[in-house]
Amino acid sequence: MPVGHAAYVDNKQCLSCHADQATQWQQSHHAKAMAAAGPETVRGALSCCLQPVDAAHY
């Protein structure tokens, strides 16, 4: 039997059957991994790394 092409499945479709797993994931570090870097989301001291970089430097 041929298999059709996969399509993107958004979060809402998963939540209807997997609410417990979604709750656990939302409380995990994985859920926060793609957050924009800022004072609330970065745990380490990154002041050394936030300097502008000149492409000629590389």
Secondary structure, 3 states (H helix, E strand, C coil): CCCCCCCCCCHHHHHCCCHHHHHHHHCCHHHHCCCCCCCCCCCCCCHHHCCCCCHHHC
